[in-house]
Amino acid sequence: MFIDSGIILGVLGKEPPLMTTRDELKVDKARDEWRKLITQGWRRTKPVWESY
């Protein structure tokens, strides 16, 4: 699992965000992170893009 962080440049939505860091988590750490996010109220959503 990758966790990307970035900053917003200019007006929101007019320019893409600038990615500043990318952390890679191995399987066990990624599962722990997923459980933590779910307990904090995060929910899985359906994709909003089309699969090709």
PDB file of N, CA, C and O in Angstrom:
ATOM      1  N   MET A   1       0.854  -1.158   0.000  1.00  0.00           N
ATOM      2  CA  MET A   1       0.000   0.000   0.000  1.00  0.00           C
ATOM      3  C   MET A   1       0.901   1.222   0.000  1.00  0.00           C
ATOM      4  O   MET A   1       1.936   1.245   0.666  1.00  0.00           O
ATOM      5  N   PHE A   2       0.503   2.227  -0.747  1.00  0.00           N
ATOM      6  CA  PHE A   2       1.238   3.482  -0.773  1.00  0.00           C
ATOM      7  C   PHE A   2       0.393   4.569  -0.118  1.00  0.00           C
ATOM      8  O   PHE A   2      -0.819   4.635  -0.326  1.00  0.00           O
ATOM      9  N   ILE A   3       1.029   5.405   0.662  1.00  0.00           N
ATOM     10  CA  ILE A   3       0.367   6.571   1.252  1.00  0.00           C
ATOM     11  C   ILE A   3       1.036   7.796   0.658  1.00  0.00           C
ATOM     12  O   ILE A   3       2.206   8.071   0.924  1.00  0.00           O
ATOM     13  N   ASP A   4       0.282   8.530  -0.151  1.00  0.00           N
ATOM     14  CA  ASP A   4       0.800   9.726  -0.810  1.00  0.00           C
ATOM     15  C   ASP A   4       0.356  10.967  -0.049  1.00  0.00           C
ATOM     16  O   ASP A   4      -0.775  11.042   0.432  1.00  0.00           O
ATOM     17  N   SER A   5       1.245  11.925   0.052  1.00  0.00           N
ATOM     18  CA  SER A   5       0.928  13.216   0.663  1.00  0.00           C
ATOM     19  C   SER A   5       1.332  14.308  -0.313  1.00  0.00           C
ATOM     20  O   SER A   5       2.255  14.138  -1.109  1.00  0.00           O
ATOM     21  N   GLY A   6       0.634  15.424  -0.240  1.00  0.00           N
ATOM     22  CA  GLY A   6       0.967  16.506  -1.148  1.00  0.00           C
ATOM     23  C   GLY A   6       0.428  17.829  -0.661  1.00  0.00           C
ATOM     24  O   GLY A   6      -0.109  17.941   0.441  1.00  0.00           O
ATOM     25  N   ILE A   7       0.585  18.831  -1.511  1.00  0.00           N
ATOM     26  CA  ILE A   7       0.086  20.170  -1.198  1.00  0.00           C
ATOM     27  C   ILE A   7      -0.762  20.661  -2.365  1.00  0.00           C
ATOM     28  O   ILE A   7      -0.552  20.270  -3.514  1.00  0.00           O
ATOM     29  N   ILE A   8      -1.709  21.513  -2.052  1.00  0.00           N
ATOM     30  CA  ILE A   8      -2.572  22.104  -3.072  1.00  0.00           C
ATOM     31  C   ILE A   8      -1.902  23.360  -3.597  1.00  0.00           C
ATOM     32  O   ILE A   8      -1.459  24.208  -2.822  1.00  0.00           O
ATOM     33  N   LEU A   9      -1.831  23.477  -4.906  1.00  0.00           N
ATOM     34  CA  LEU A   9      -1.248  24.653  -5.545  1.00  0.00           C
ATOM     35  C   LEU A   9      -2.352  25.478  -6.193  1.00  0.00           C
ATOM     36  O   LEU A   9      -3.257  24.919  -6.813  1.00  0.00           O
ATOM     37  N   GLY A  10      -2.291  26.763  -6.063  1.00  0.00           N
ATOM     38  CA  GLY A  10      -3.260  27.638  -6.729  1.00  0.00           C
ATOM     39  C   GLY A  10      -4.667  27.411  -6.214  1.00  0.00           C
ATOM     40  O   GLY A  10      -4.874  27.105  -5.040  1.00  0.00           O
ATOM     41  N   VAL A  11      -5.631  27.564  -7.109  1.00  0.00           N
ATOM     42  CA  VAL A  11      -7.042  27.414  -6.775  1.00  0.00           C
ATOM     43  C   VAL A  11      -7.399  25.931  -6.834  1.00  0.00           C
ATOM     44  O   VAL A  11      -7.061  25.239  -7.794  1.00  0.00           O
ATOM     45  N   LEU A  12      -8.078  25.458  -5.807  1.00  0.00           N
ATOM     46  CA  LEU A  12      -8.460  24.056  -5.724  1.00  0.00           C
ATOM     47  C   LEU A  12      -9.218  23.619  -6.976  1.00  0.00           C
ATOM     48  O   LEU A  12     -10.212  24.240  -7.352  1.00  0.00           O
ATOM     49  N   GLY A  13      -8.754  22.562  -7.612  1.00  0.00           N
ATOM     50  CA  GLY A  13      -9.420  22.022  -8.782  1.00  0.00           C
ATOM     51  C   GLY A  13      -8.892  22.548 -10.106  1.00  0.00           C
ATOM     52  O   GLY A  13      -9.166  21.951 -11.147  1.00  0.00           O
ATOM     53  N   LYS A  14      -8.145  23.642 -10.101  1.00  0.00           N
ATOM     54  CA  LYS A  14      -7.639  24.196 -11.350  1.00  0.00           C
ATOM     55  C   LYS A  14      -6.270  23.643 -11.702  1.00  0.00           C
ATOM     56  O   LYS A  14      -5.899  23.584 -12.874  1.00  0.00           O
ATOM     57  N   GLU A  15      -5.522  23.240 -10.690  1.00  0.00           N
ATOM     58  CA  GLU A  15      -4.212  22.632 -10.906  1.00  0.00           C
ATOM     59  C   GLU A  15      -4.136  21.356 -10.085  1.00  0.00           C
ATOM     60  O   GLU A  15      -4.718  21.279  -9.003  1.00  0.00           O
ATOM     61  N   PRO A  16      -3.421  20.350 -10.590  1.00  0.00           N
ATOM     62  CA  PRO A  16      -3.285  19.127  -9.799  1.00  0.00           C
ATOM     63  C   PRO A  16      -2.425  19.374  -8.566  1.00  0.00           C
ATOM     64  O   PRO A  16      -1.553  20.243  -8.588  1.00  0.00           O
ATOM     65  N   PRO A  17      -2.657  18.623  -7.488  1.00  0.00           N
ATOM     66  CA  PRO A  17      -1.822  18.792  -6.307  1.00  0.00           C
ATOM     67  C   PRO A  17      -0.393  18.330  -6.578  1.00  0.00           C
ATOM     68  O   PRO A  17      -0.147  17.500  -7.453  1.00  0.00           O
ATOM     69  N   LEU A  18       0.523  18.874  -5.825  1.00  0.00           N
ATOM     70  CA  LEU A  18       1.928  18.499  -5.939  1.00  0.00           C
ATOM     71  C   LEU A  18       2.220  17.413  -4.902  1.00  0.00           C
ATOM     72  O   LEU A  18       2.112  17.656  -3.700  1.00  0.00           O
ATOM     73  N   MET A  19       2.590  16.209  -5.370  1.00  0.00           N
ATOM     74  CA  MET A  19       2.898  15.124  -4.458  1.00  0.00           C
ATOM     75  C   MET A  19       4.257  15.386  -3.821  1.00  0.00           C
ATOM     76  O   MET A  19       5.241  15.625  -4.520  1.00  0.00           O
ATOM     77  N   THR A  20       4.307  15.340  -2.488  1.00  0.00           N
ATOM     78  CA  THR A  20       5.556  15.635  -1.791  1.00  0.00           C
ATOM     79  C   THR A  20       6.217  14.388  -1.223  1.00  0.00           C
ATOM     80  O   THR A  20       7.445  14.303  -1.185  1.00  0.00           O
ATOM     81  N   THR A  21       5.421  13.420  -0.781  1.00  0.00           N
ATOM     82  CA  THR A  21       6.007  12.193  -0.238  1.00  0.00           C
ATOM     83  C   THR A  21       5.184  10.983  -0.654  1.00  0.00           C
ATOM     84  O   THR A  21       3.991  11.093  -0.940  1.00  0.00           O
ATOM     85  N   ARG A  22       5.835   9.834  -0.682  1.00  0.00           N
ATOM     86  CA  ARG A  22       5.160   8.561  -0.918  1.00  0.00           C
ATOM     87  C   ARG A  22       5.794   7.533   0.001  1.00  0.00           C
ATOM     88  O   ARG A  22       6.990   7.256  -0.088  1.00  0.00           O
ATOM     89  N   ASP A  23       4.978   6.969   0.887  1.00  0.00           N
ATOM     90  CA  ASP A  23       5.450   5.940   1.802  1.00  0.00           C
ATOM     91  C   ASP A  23       4.865   4.602   1.380  1.00  0.00           C
ATOM     92  O   ASP A  23       3.676   4.500   1.077  1.00  0.00           O
ATOM     93  N   GLU A  24       5.702   3.585   1.362  1.00  0.00           N
ATOM     94  CA  GLU A  24       5.248   2.236   1.019  1.00  0.00           C
ATOM     95  C   GLU A  24       5.153   1.422   2.297  1.00  0.00           C
ATOM     96  O   GLU A  24       6.103   1.353   3.076  1.00  0.00           O
ATOM     97  N   LEU A  25       3.990   0.804   2.504  1.00  0.00           N
ATOM     98  CA  LEU A  25       3.800  -0.052   3.663  1.00  0.00           C
ATOM     99  C   LEU A  25       3.754  -1.500   3.205  1.00  0.00           C
ATOM    100  O   LEU A  25       3.092  -1.825   2.220  1.00  0.00           O
ATOM    101  N   LYS A  26       4.445  -2.354   3.908  1.00  0.00           N
ATOM    102  CA  LYS A  26       4.393  -3.784   3.631  1.00  0.00           C
ATOM    103  C   LYS A  26       3.037  -4.323   4.084  1.00  0.00           C
ATOM    104  O   LYS A  26       2.288  -3.623   4.765  1.00  0.00           O
ATOM    105  N   VAL A  27       2.724  -5.544   3.715  1.00  0.00           N
ATOM    106  CA  VAL A  27       1.386  -6.110   3.903  1.00  0.00           C
ATOM    107  C   VAL A  27       0.895  -6.004   5.348  1.00  0.00           C
ATOM    108  O   VAL A  27      -0.221  -5.540   5.579  1.00  0.00           O
ATOM    109  N   ASP A  28       1.696  -6.421   6.311  1.00  0.00           N
ATOM    110  CA  ASP A  28       1.233  -6.396   7.706  1.00  0.00           C
ATOM    111  C   ASP A  28       0.959  -4.977   8.187  1.00  0.00           C
ATOM    112  O   ASP A  28      -0.051  -4.737   8.848  1.00  0.00           O
ATOM    113  N   LYS A  29       1.832  -4.041   7.871  1.00  0.00           N
ATOM    114  CA  LYS A  29       1.632  -2.642   8.274  1.00  0.00           C
ATOM    115  C   LYS A  29       0.433  -2.042   7.549  1.00  0.00           C
ATOM    116  O   LYS A  29      -0.316  -1.255   8.128  1.00  0.00           O
ATOM    117  N   ALA A  30       0.249  -2.413   6.276  1.00  0.00           N
ATOM    118  CA  ALA A  30      -0.887  -1.902   5.507  1.00  0.00           C
ATOM    119  C   ALA A  30      -2.205  -2.386   6.104  1.00  0.00           C
ATOM    120  O   ALA A  30      -3.175  -1.630   6.164  1.00  0.00           O
ATOM    121  N   ARG A  31      -2.245  -3.622   6.537  1.00  0.00           N
ATOM    122  CA  ARG A  31      -3.465  -4.148   7.172  1.00  0.00           C
ATOM    123  C   ARG A  31      -3.752  -3.420   8.475  1.00  0.00           C
ATOM    124  O   ARG A  31      -4.903  -3.096   8.767  1.00  0.00           O
ATOM    125  N   ASP A  32      -2.715  -3.161   9.255  1.00  0.00           N
ATOM    126  CA  ASP A  32      -2.890  -2.403  10.499  1.00  0.00           C
ATOM    127  C   ASP A  32      -3.422  -1.000  10.208  1.00  0.00           C
ATOM    128  O   ASP A  32      -4.326  -0.520  10.892  1.00  0.00           O
ATOM    129  N   GLU A  33      -2.861  -0.350   9.197  1.00  0.00           N
ATOM    130  CA  GLU A  33      -3.307   0.999   8.818  1.00  0.00           C
ATOM    131  C   GLU A  33      -4.757   0.987   8.361  1.00  0.00           C
ATOM    132  O   GLU A  33      -5.525   1.885   8.706  1.00  0.00           O
ATOM    133  N   TRP A  34      -5.135  -0.023   7.587  1.00  0.00           N
ATOM    134  CA  TRP A  34      -6.515  -0.151   7.100  1.00  0.00           C
ATOM    135  C   TRP A  34      -7.481  -0.290   8.280  1.00  0.00           C
ATOM    136  O   TRP A  34      -8.519   0.369   8.323  1.00  0.00           O
ATOM    137  N   ARG A  35      -7.128  -1.151   9.229  1.00  0.00           N
ATOM    138  CA  ARG A  35      -7.983  -1.330  10.409  1.00  0.00           C
ATOM    139  C   ARG A  35      -8.116  -0.023  11.182  1.00  0.00           C
ATOM    140  O   ARG A  35      -9.201   0.313  11.656  1.00  0.00           O
ATOM    141  N   LYS A  36      -7.022   0.710  11.308  1.00  0.00           N
ATOM    142  CA  LYS A  36      -7.049   1.988  12.029  1.00  0.00           C
ATOM    143  C   LYS A  36      -7.985   2.979  11.330  1.00  0.00           C
ATOM    144  O   LYS A  36      -8.775   3.656  11.989  1.00  0.00           O
ATOM    145  N   LEU A  37      -7.900   3.063  10.005  1.00  0.00           N
ATOM    146  CA  LEU A  37      -8.757   3.994   9.262  1.00  0.00           C
ATOM    147  C   LEU A  37     -10.231   3.608   9.390  1.00  0.00           C
ATOM    148  O   LEU A  37     -11.086   4.480   9.548  1.00  0.00           O
ATOM    149  N   ILE A  38     -10.533   2.322   9.324  1.00  0.00           N
ATOM    150  CA  ILE A  38     -11.922   1.869   9.456  1.00  0.00           C
ATOM    151  C   ILE A  38     -12.473   2.223  10.835  1.00  0.00           C
ATOM    152  O   ILE A  38     -13.621   2.652  10.948  1.00  0.00           O
ATOM    153  N   THR A  39     -11.666   2.048  11.888  1.00  0.00           N
ATOM    154  CA  THR A  39     -12.144   2.382  13.235  1.00  0.00           C
ATOM    155  C   THR A  39     -12.329   3.886  13.414  1.00  0.00           C
ATOM    156  O   THR A  39     -13.070   4.318  14.297  1.00  0.00           O
ATOM    157  N   GLN A  40     -11.657   4.689  12.578  1.00  0.00           N
ATOM    158  CA  GLN A  40     -11.811   6.144  12.645  1.00  0.00           C
ATOM    159  C   GLN A  40     -12.985   6.634  11.807  1.00  0.00           C
ATOM    160  O   GLN A  40     -13.224   7.839  11.721  1.00  0.00           O
ATOM    161  N   GLY A  41     -13.723   5.709  11.187  1.00  0.00           N
ATOM    162  CA  GLY A  41     -14.907   6.102  10.434  1.00  0.00           C
ATOM    163  C   GLY A  41     -14.729   6.149   8.932  1.00  0.00           C
ATOM    164  O   GLY A  41     -15.686   6.455   8.220  1.00  0.00           O
ATOM    165  N   TRP A  42     -13.541   5.857   8.420  1.00  0.00           N
ATOM    166  CA  TRP A  42     -13.340   5.818   6.974  1.00  0.00           C
ATOM    167  C   TRP A  42     -14.136   4.660   6.405  1.00  0.00           C
ATOM    168  O   TRP A  42     -14.313   3.642   7.075  1.00  0.00           O
ATOM    169  N   ARG A  43     -14.619   4.800   5.182  1.00  0.00           N
ATOM    170  CA  ARG A  43     -15.387   3.752   4.519  1.00  0.00           C
ATOM    171  C   ARG A  43     -14.893   3.553   3.104  1.00  0.00           C
ATOM    172  O   ARG A  43     -14.413   4.487   2.462  1.00  0.00           O
ATOM    173  N   ARG A  44     -15.015   2.322   2.622  1.00  0.00           N
ATOM    174  CA  ARG A  44     -14.673   2.011   1.245  1.00  0.00           C
ATOM    175  C   ARG A  44     -15.722   2.644   0.336  1.00  0.00           C
ATOM    176  O   ARG A  44     -16.911   2.611   0.654  1.00  0.00           O
ATOM    177  N   THR A  45     -15.308   3.211  -0.771  1.00  0.00           N
ATOM    178  CA  THR A  45     -16.229   3.810  -1.729  1.00  0.00           C
ATOM    179  C   THR A  45     -16.120   3.096  -3.061  1.00  0.00           C
ATOM    180  O   THR A  45     -15.153   2.379  -3.318  1.00  0.00           O
ATOM    181  N   LYS A  46     -17.113   3.295  -3.900  1.00  0.00           N
ATOM    182  CA  LYS A  46     -17.062   2.726  -5.239  1.00  0.00           C
ATOM    183  C   LYS A  46     -16.190   3.607  -6.123  1.00  0.00           C
ATOM    184  O   LYS A  46     -16.164   4.825  -5.944  1.00  0.00           O
ATOM    185  N   PRO A  47     -15.474   3.009  -7.076  1.00  0.00           N
ATOM    186  CA  PRO A  47     -14.650   3.813  -7.979  1.00  0.00           C
ATOM    187  C   PRO A  47     -15.497   4.805  -8.771  1.00  0.00           C
ATOM    188  O   PRO A  47     -16.634   4.505  -9.139  1.00  0.00           O
ATOM    189  N   VAL A  48     -14.947   5.973  -9.029  1.00  0.00           N
ATOM    190  CA  VAL A  48     -15.658   6.977  -9.828  1.00  0.00           C
ATOM    191  C   VAL A  48     -15.080   7.062 -11.237  1.00  0.00           C
ATOM    192  O   VAL A  48     -15.517   7.889 -12.037  1.00  0.00           O
ATOM    193  N   TRP A  49     -14.118   6.227 -11.541  1.00  0.00           N
ATOM    194  CA  TRP A  49     -13.532   6.193 -12.871  1.00  0.00           C
ATOM    195  C   TRP A  49     -13.943   4.885 -13.538  1.00  0.00           C
ATOM    196  O   TRP A  49     -14.355   3.937 -12.870  1.00  0.00           O
ATOM    197  N   GLU A  50     -13.828   4.847 -14.828  1.00  0.00           N
ATOM    198  CA  GLU A  50     -14.180   3.648 -15.578  1.00  0.00           C
ATOM    199  C   GLU A  50     -12.979   2.726 -15.638  1.00  0.00           C
ATOM    200  O   GLU A  50     -11.840   3.179 -15.748  1.00  0.00           O
ATOM    201  N   SER A  51     -13.242   1.418 -15.562  1.00  0.00           N
ATOM    202  CA  SER A  51     -12.141   0.462 -15.727  1.00  0.00           C
ATOM    203  C   SER A  51     -11.971   0.187 -17.215  1.00  0.00           C
ATOM    204  O   SER A  51     -12.950   0.099 -17.956  1.00  0.00           O
ATOM    205  N   TYR A  52     -10.747   0.053 -17.635  1.00  0.00           N
ATOM    206  CA  TYR A  52     -10.457  -0.159 -19.035  1.00  0.00           C
ATOM    207  C   TYR A  52      -9.926  -1.537 -19.285  1.00  0.00           C
ATOM    208  O   TYR A  52      -9.627  -1.885 -20.427  1.00  0.00           O
TER     209      TYR A  52
END
